[in-house]
Amino acid sequence: MWVAAAAKASMEALLGKEFVARKSISLPNQEKSLFVSISSASYLQSADAGFAIAQCDSKLALDITRNLEIWTFIKWSDNISNANNSWIEIIPGSGVGQYKDSGDLCISNFARQLIEINLSDLVPKNRSIKLEIILPNGVELALRTSNMAFGVVDGLALIGTQAEAQASASPEQLKDSLDELRLKSVDKPLNLPLVLVLGENGLDLALSIGISRNLIVKIGNW
């Protein structure tokens, strides 16, 4: 959510729009919007780019990304094709996780869609942009996650699967997971297994290889 909000603020700064500290963020496949606060945004004349800073505020005491600063940097691209969403190139900057084998940005479909739907109406037709995302403390914080187990290096993965934060590190999390396990054990088809996954990385991986969300039970990686 905060990445998308910072990116929107960067795009508006690039377009010369007046700075507004609260951004309305549209959600994929939902009519409702959420409001996210932005710390600052500005047009950088020397680089012909928009720059913005947001700060995560999940309000979860044990969230390692709480108060994490997010920097986004947007500039025009020479690629003018609008086919297959090539109007936007998302670049992993410092502190953003990448797959070790390919060097590709580690981002979930939900996170990518969230960014795209909130920028698409701002980018003029026949123009394209480069969006660089920077997490200044991402490398340090990634050491406290399960990123390496999933082949993700150099920072935090952008692997959110929903807009609302989940208290996966709370004392009640084990009870919630067991309750979910019991419910899904009753409701699932008899010939299909349930799959337990570790954290958001595990959930994103399971969904990406085609496992139904109804067959997945996520447990915290703490």
C-alpha positions as CSV (number, residue, x, y, z in Angstrom):
1,M,0.0,0.0,0.0
2,W,2.7,2.5,0.9
3,V,4.8,1.6,-2.1
4,A,1.8,2.3,-4.4
5,A,1.0,5.5,-2.5
6,A,4.6,6.8,-2.8
7,A,4.7,5.8,-6.5
8,K,1.5,7.8,-7.0
9,A,3.0,10.8,-5.3
10,S,6.1,10.5,-7.4
11,M,4.1,10.4,-10.6
12,E,2.0,13.4,-9.5
13,A,5.2,15.3,-8.7
14,L,6.6,14.5,-12.2
15,L,3.4,15.9,-13.7
16,G,3.8,19.1,-11.7
17,K,0.7,18.5,-9.6
18,E,0.3,20.1,-6.1
19,F,1.5,17.9,-3.2
20,V,-1.3,16.2,-1.2
21,A,-0.2,14.3,1.9
22,R,-3.0,11.7,1.8
23,K,-3.4,9.5,-1.3
24,S,-6.5,7.6,-2.3
25,I,-5.4,4.1,-3.3
26,S,-7.6,1.9,-5.4
27,L,-7.6,-1.8,-4.8
28,P,-7.6,-4.6,-7.4
29,N,-11.0,-6.0,-8.1
30,Q,-12.6,-3.8,-5.3
31,E,-14.7,-0.7,-5.5
32,K,-13.5,0.7,-2.2
33,S,-10.3,2.8,-1.8
34,L,-8.0,3.3,1.1
35,F,-6.2,6.5,2.2
36,V,-2.4,6.4,2.8
37,S,-0.3,9.2,4.1
38,I,2.8,10.4,2.3
39,S,5.7,12.1,4.1
40,S,6.9,14.2,1.1
41,A,7.2,14.5,-2.7
42,S,9.0,16.7,-5.1
43,Y,9.9,17.2,-8.7
44,L,13.6,16.9,-9.3
45,Q,14.4,19.3,-12.1
46,S,18.0,18.1,-12.7
47,A,16.8,14.5,-13.3
48,D,13.4,15.3,-14.8
49,A,11.9,12.9,-12.3
50,G,9.4,12.7,-9.4
51,F,10.5,11.6,-6.0
52,A,8.4,10.7,-2.9
53,I,8.9,9.2,0.5
54,A,6.3,7.2,2.5
55,Q,6.6,5.5,5.9
56,C,5.0,2.1,6.7
57,D,2.4,2.2,9.5
58,S,0.7,-1.1,9.8
59,K,0.0,-0.4,13.5
60,L,1.2,-3.9,14.4
61,A,3.8,-3.8,17.2
62,L,5.7,-6.8,15.9
63,D,5.8,-5.9,12.3
64,I,9.5,-5.5,11.3
65,T,8.5,-3.1,8.5
66,R,6.8,-0.7,10.9
67,N,8.1,2.8,10.3
68,L,10.1,1.6,7.3
69,E,10.9,4.4,4.9
70,I,10.0,3.8,1.2
71,W,11.5,6.0,-1.5
72,T,10.1,6.0,-5.0
73,F,11.7,7.6,-8.1
74,I,9.8,8.0,-11.4
75,K,11.1,9.3,-14.7
76,W,10.0,9.1,-18.3
77,S,11.1,6.1,-20.4
78,D,12.0,5.9,-24.0
79,N,9.8,2.8,-24.3
80,I,6.4,4.1,-25.7
81,S,4.7,0.7,-26.2
82,N,1.5,0.2,-24.1
83,A,1.3,-3.5,-24.9
84,N,1.4,-6.0,-22.1
85,N,1.7,-3.2,-19.5
86,S,5.1,-2.3,-20.9
87,W,4.3,1.3,-20.2
88,I,5.8,0.8,-16.7
89,E,9.2,-0.7,-15.8
90,I,9.6,-1.4,-12.0
91,I,13.3,-1.4,-11.0
92,P,14.5,-2.9,-7.7
93,G,16.6,-0.2,-6.0
94,S,18.7,-0.5,-2.9
95,G,17.1,-2.7,-0.2
96,V,14.5,-4.3,-2.5
97,G,14.6,-8.1,-2.8
98,Q,15.6,-9.8,-6.0
99,Y,15.6,-13.5,-7.0
100,K,19.2,-14.8,-6.6
101,D,19.1,-16.9,-9.8
102,S,17.6,-14.3,-12.2
103,G,18.1,-10.9,-10.6
104,D,14.4,-10.2,-11.2
105,L,12.4,-8.1,-8.7
106,C,10.6,-10.2,-6.2
107,I,7.1,-8.8,-6.3
108,S,3.7,-10.5,-6.0
109,N,1.0,-10.2,-8.7
110,F,-1.2,-8.3,-6.1
111,A,1.6,-5.7,-5.4
112,R,2.3,-5.2,-9.1
113,Q,-1.4,-4.8,-9.9
114,L,-1.8,-2.3,-7.0
115,I,1.0,-0.1,-8.4
116,E,-0.3,-0.4,-12.0
117,I,-3.9,0.5,-11.3
118,N,-2.9,3.5,-9.2
119,L,-0.5,4.9,-11.9
120,S,-2.2,3.9,-15.1
121,D,-4.6,6.9,-15.2
122,L,-1.8,9.3,-14.5
123,V,0.5,8.2,-17.3
124,P,-0.3,10.0,-20.6
125,K,-1.1,7.8,-23.6
126,N,1.9,6.9,-25.7
127,R,4.2,7.6,-22.7
128,S,6.0,5.1,-20.4
129,I,7.8,5.4,-17.1
130,K,10.5,3.8,-15.0
131,L,9.7,3.4,-11.4
132,E,12.6,2.7,-9.0
133,I,11.7,1.5,-5.5
134,I,14.2,2.0,-2.7
135,L,14.0,0.7,0.9
136,P,16.9,2.3,2.8
137,N,16.9,-0.3,5.6
138,G,15.7,-3.2,3.5
139,V,19.0,-5.2,3.5
140,E,19.2,-5.2,7.2
141,L,15.6,-6.0,7.8
142,A,15.6,-8.8,5.3
143,L,18.0,-10.8,7.5
144,R,15.1,-11.2,9.9
145,T,12.8,-12.8,7.3
146,S,12.7,-16.1,5.5
147,N,13.8,-14.4,2.2
148,M,17.0,-16.5,1.8
149,A,15.1,-19.7,2.1
150,F,13.0,-18.7,-1.0
151,G,16.1,-17.6,-3.0
152,V,15.4,-13.8,-2.4
153,V,18.5,-11.7,-1.7
154,D,19.6,-8.0,-1.3
155,G,16.5,-6.8,0.5
156,L,12.8,-7.1,1.4
157,A,10.4,-8.7,-1.1
158,L,7.3,-6.9,-2.2
159,I,5.1,-9.9,-1.7
160,G,1.9,-8.5,-0.2
161,T,-1.3,-10.4,-1.1
162,Q,-3.9,-8.1,0.4
163,A,-4.3,-4.5,1.5
164,E,-4.8,-5.1,5.2
165,A,-1.8,-6.0,7.4
166,Q,-1.9,-9.4,9.1
167,A,-0.7,-10.0,12.7
168,S,1.3,-13.1,11.7
169,A,3.7,-12.6,14.6
170,S,1.1,-12.0,17.3
171,P,0.6,-14.4,20.2
172,E,-2.8,-15.3,18.8
173,Q,-1.4,-16.3,15.4
174,L,-1.0,-20.0,16.2
175,K,-4.5,-20.3,17.5
176,D,-5.8,-18.5,14.3
177,S,-3.8,-20.9,12.1
178,L,-5.2,-23.9,13.9
179,D,-8.7,-22.6,13.6
180,E,-8.2,-22.1,9.9
181,L,-6.7,-25.6,9.6
182,R,-9.7,-27.2,11.2
183,L,-12.2,-25.3,9.0
184,K,-10.4,-26.0,5.8
185,S,-9.9,-29.7,6.8
186,V,-13.7,-30.0,6.9
187,D,-14.5,-27.9,3.7
188,K,-11.8,-29.2,1.3
189,P,-12.4,-31.9,-1.3
190,L,-11.5,-35.3,0.1
191,N,-8.9,-36.1,-2.5
192,L,-6.9,-32.9,-2.2
193,P,-4.2,-32.1,0.5
194,L,-3.9,-28.9,2.5
195,V,-0.7,-27.0,2.1
196,L,1.0,-25.2,5.0
197,V,3.2,-22.3,3.9
198,L,5.6,-20.1,5.8
199,G,4.8,-16.4,5.7
200,E,4.0,-14.2,2.7
201,N,6.9,-15.6,0.7
202,G,5.4,-19.1,1.1
203,L,1.9,-17.9,0.3
204,D,3.0,-16.0,-2.8
205,L,5.1,-19.0,-4.1
206,A,2.1,-21.4,-3.5
207,L,-0.3,-19.2,-5.4
208,S,2.2,-18.7,-8.2
209,I,2.4,-22.4,-8.9
210,G,-1.4,-22.7,-9.0
211,I,-2.3,-24.0,-5.6
212,S,-5.8,-22.8,-4.7
213,R,-6.1,-20.3,-1.8
214,N,-8.8,-22.5,-0.3
215,L,-6.2,-25.2,0.2
216,I,-3.5,-23.1,1.8
217,V,-2.9,-22.4,5.5
218,K,-0.4,-19.7,6.2
219,I,1.7,-19.8,9.3
220,G,4.0,-17.1,10.6
221,N,7.7,-17.4,10.0
222,W,8.7,-16.1,13.4
